[in-house]
Structures are given as structure tokens and as C-alpha cells.
Amino acid sequence: MATSSPAKKAPATKIGLVESDKRTKTRKVVVPNSMMHPKYGKILRTRTVLHVHDENNESQLGDLVEVTPCRPMSKTKFWKLVRIVRKGASMKFQGVETPAKA
């Protein structure tokens, strides 16, 4: 008697902005969310910070990326990078030269 197993659902992906790329193979991605307060009707803005595994260090600060859940890779890292949706301009601080005092 052959039983067919139910098809597995594809894991839900999220899209967020890379906030930090200082660690090797790890990115900090911020996923914004807004919801309406059930009683008062005010729009509440929240954000979720995800630690994402980026095997090849492809993404950089300011990139819009798509991530998917995966097995735990460390204490806080449960997501992996699927693709880079849009490359962003680097938001790293560029030192500004101060004029020399005469």
C-alpha cells in the first residue's frame, strides 16, 4: 500500500535592508513592519533585526536582500541569504577633511 506524503510548503521569505556587514559571513538585516493598533487606530512601526548567513560575503551595507529561514547556525543566526534584490549605495562613513588652522 503506497501512501503519498504531503508536499512540503516552501518557507516564507522576507525582504529587508542590510544594516551591518562588519562580521564575516554574517549580516544584520532589518525587516520593517507596520500595523494598525486594534483599539486606537494609530499606525505602529516596528522592525525585526535578523542575523543572516551570507556564505560568500556578497551583500554590503545598504543592500536590499531576500532571506529565508534555515537550520540554526549559531545562537542567533537562523536565516540565510537567498538573493540580493537591489544593490544600495554604501552608507559607510566617509571621513571629512577639516581645514588646517593657519
Short mmCIF file of the C-alpha atoms (twelve columns), coordinates in Angstrom:
data_MODEL
# 
_entry.id   MODEL 
# 
loop_
_atom_site.group_PDB 
_atom_site.id 
_atom_site.type_symbol 
_atom_site.label_atom_id 
_atom_site.label_alt_id 
_atom_site.label_comp_id 
_atom_site.label_asym_id 
_atom_site.label_seq_id 
_atom_site.Cartn_x 
_atom_site.Cartn_y 
_atom_site.Cartn_z 
_atom_site.pdbx_PDB_model_num 
ATOM 1   C CA . MET A 1   0.000  0.000  0.000  1 
ATOM 2   C CA . ALA A 2   1.643  3.219  -1.169 1 
ATOM 3   C CA . THR A 3   0.957  6.372  0.753  1 
ATOM 4   C CA . SER A 4   1.685  9.732  -0.710 1 
ATOM 5   C CA . SER A 5   3.366  12.188 1.585  1 
ATOM 6   C CA . PRO A 6   2.010  15.722 1.625  1 
ATOM 7   C CA . ALA A 7   4.089  18.258 -0.268 1 
ATOM 8   C CA . LYS A 8   6.214  20.494 1.917  1 
ATOM 9   C CA . LYS A 9   5.432  24.183 1.868  1 
ATOM 10  C CA . ALA A 10  8.191  26.494 0.751  1 
ATOM 11  C CA . PRO A 11  9.491  28.528 3.703  1 
ATOM 12  C CA . ALA A 12  8.347  32.125 3.849  1 
ATOM 13  C CA . THR A 13  10.945 34.629 2.715  1 
ATOM 14  C CA . LYS A 14  11.379 38.159 3.987  1 
ATOM 15  C CA . ILE A 15  12.883 41.231 2.377  1 
ATOM 16  C CA . GLY A 16  14.972 43.640 4.398  1 
ATOM 17  C CA . LEU A 17  17.828 46.113 4.374  1 
ATOM 18  C CA . VAL A 18  21.383 45.205 5.362  1 
ATOM 19  C CA . GLU A 19  22.210 47.287 8.433  1 
ATOM 20  C CA . SER A 20  25.610 45.823 9.306  1 
ATOM 21  C CA . ASP A 21  28.238 43.906 7.331  1 
ATOM 22  C CA . LYS A 22  31.082 44.011 9.842  1 
ATOM 23  C CA . ARG A 23  31.161 40.275 10.590 1 
ATOM 24  C CA . THR A 24  32.459 37.623 8.216  1 
ATOM 25  C CA . LYS A 25  29.671 35.559 6.596  1 
ATOM 26  C CA . THR A 26  27.053 37.261 8.793  1 
ATOM 27  C CA . ARG A 27  24.834 40.239 8.029  1 
ATOM 28  C CA . LYS A 28  22.395 42.097 10.220 1 
ATOM 29  C CA . VAL A 29  19.183 42.652 8.211  1 
ATOM 30  C CA . VAL A 30  16.321 44.908 9.316  1 
ATOM 31  C CA . VAL A 31  12.801 43.974 8.211  1 
ATOM 32  C CA . PRO A 32  10.316 46.843 8.751  1 
ATOM 33  C CA . ASN A 33  6.696  46.186 9.659  1 
ATOM 34  C CA . SER A 34  3.734  48.464 10.272 1 
ATOM 35  C CA . MET A 35  0.405  47.589 11.798 1 
ATOM 36  C CA . MET A 36  -2.651 49.440 12.970 1 
ATOM 37  C CA . HIS A 37  -3.401 49.476 16.692 1 
ATOM 38  C CA . PRO A 38  -6.582 47.455 17.194 1 
ATOM 39  C CA . LYS A 39  -8.232 49.945 19.566 1 
ATOM 40  C CA . TYR A 40  -6.809 53.384 18.752 1 
ATOM 41  C CA . GLY A 41  -6.158 53.041 15.025 1 
ATOM 42  C CA . LYS A 42  -2.670 54.537 15.196 1 
ATOM 43  C CA . ILE A 43  -0.104 53.132 12.784 1 
ATOM 44  C CA . LEU A 44  2.640  51.402 14.773 1 
ATOM 45  C CA . ARG A 45  6.005  50.920 13.081 1 
ATOM 46  C CA . THR A 46  8.145  48.057 14.274 1 
ATOM 47  C CA . ARG A 47  11.266 46.422 12.954 1 
ATOM 48  C CA . THR A 48  12.738 42.963 13.228 1 
ATOM 49  C CA . VAL A 49  16.500 42.502 13.235 1 
ATOM 50  C CA . LEU A 50  17.629 39.209 11.693 1 
ATOM 51  C CA . HIS A 51  21.133 37.746 11.734 1 
ATOM 52  C CA . VAL A 52  21.627 36.279 8.260  1 
ATOM 53  C CA . HIS A 53  24.215 33.813 6.934  1 
ATOM 54  C CA . ASP A 54  25.925 35.144 3.785  1 
ATOM 55  C CA . GLU A 55  28.329 32.393 2.706  1 
ATOM 56  C CA . ASN A 56  30.208 34.384 0.037  1 
ATOM 57  C CA . ASN A 57  30.026 37.836 1.677  1 
ATOM 58  C CA . GLU A 58  28.073 39.096 -1.355 1 
ATOM 59  C CA . SER A 59  25.849 41.670 0.327  1 
ATOM 60  C CA . GLN A 60  27.022 45.023 1.598  1 
ATOM 61  C CA . LEU A 61  25.710 47.788 3.792  1 
ATOM 62  C CA . GLY A 62  22.530 49.328 2.333  1 
ATOM 63  C CA . ASP A 63  21.597 46.405 0.037  1 
ATOM 64  C CA . LEU A 64  18.001 45.199 -0.145 1 
ATOM 65  C CA . VAL A 65  18.103 41.412 0.331  1 
ATOM 66  C CA . GLU A 66  15.746 38.437 0.452  1 
ATOM 67  C CA . VAL A 67  16.257 35.936 3.277  1 
ATOM 68  C CA . THR A 68  14.751 32.583 4.185  1 
ATOM 69  C CA . PRO A 69  14.705 30.594 7.438  1 
ATOM 70  C CA . CYS A 70  17.195 27.753 7.832  1 
ATOM 71  C CA . ARG A 71  18.622 25.471 10.480 1 
ATOM 72  C CA . PRO A 72  20.299 27.230 13.425 1 
ATOM 73  C CA . MET A 73  23.883 28.122 12.543 1 
ATOM 74  C CA . SER A 74  24.712 29.820 15.824 1 
ATOM 75  C CA . LYS A 75  22.986 31.164 18.918 1 
ATOM 76  C CA . THR A 76  21.282 33.993 16.995 1 
ATOM 77  C CA . LYS A 77  21.653 33.086 13.299 1 
ATOM 78  C CA . PHE A 78  18.588 31.263 11.864 1 
ATOM 79  C CA . TRP A 79  18.323 32.868 8.408  1 
ATOM 80  C CA . LYS A 80  20.279 32.606 5.160  1 
ATOM 81  C CA . LEU A 81  20.624 34.923 2.192  1 
ATOM 82  C CA . VAL A 82  18.606 33.943 -0.895 1 
ATOM 83  C CA . ARG A 83  19.407 36.827 -3.243 1 
ATOM 84  C CA . ILE A 84  20.259 40.492 -3.420 1 
ATOM 85  C CA . VAL A 85  17.164 42.317 -4.632 1 
ATOM 86  C CA . ARG A 86  18.822 45.711 -5.141 1 
ATOM 87  C CA . LYS A 87  22.346 46.930 -4.589 1 
ATOM 88  C CA . GLY A 88  22.396 50.052 -2.437 1 
ATOM 89  C CA . ALA A 89  24.814 52.878 -2.139 1 
ATOM 90  C CA . SER A 90  27.359 52.305 0.576  1 
ATOM 91  C CA . MET A 91  26.291 54.101 3.743  1 
ATOM 92  C CA . LYS A 92  29.700 53.766 5.393  1 
ATOM 93  C CA . PHE A 93  31.044 56.915 6.979  1 
ATOM 94  C CA . GLN A 94  33.444 58.773 4.739  1 
ATOM 95  C CA . GLY A 95  35.890 60.882 6.713  1 
ATOM 96  C CA . VAL A 96  35.623 64.604 6.044  1 
ATOM 97  C CA . GLU A 97  38.809 66.568 5.998  1 
ATOM 98  C CA . THR A 98  38.859 69.519 8.346  1 
ATOM 99  C CA . PRO A 99  40.575 72.683 7.156  1 
ATOM 100 C CA . ALA A 100 44.001 73.250 8.684  1 
ATOM 101 C CA . LYS A 101 44.215 76.173 11.075 1 
ATOM 102 C CA . ALA A 102 46.614 78.873 9.921  1 
# 
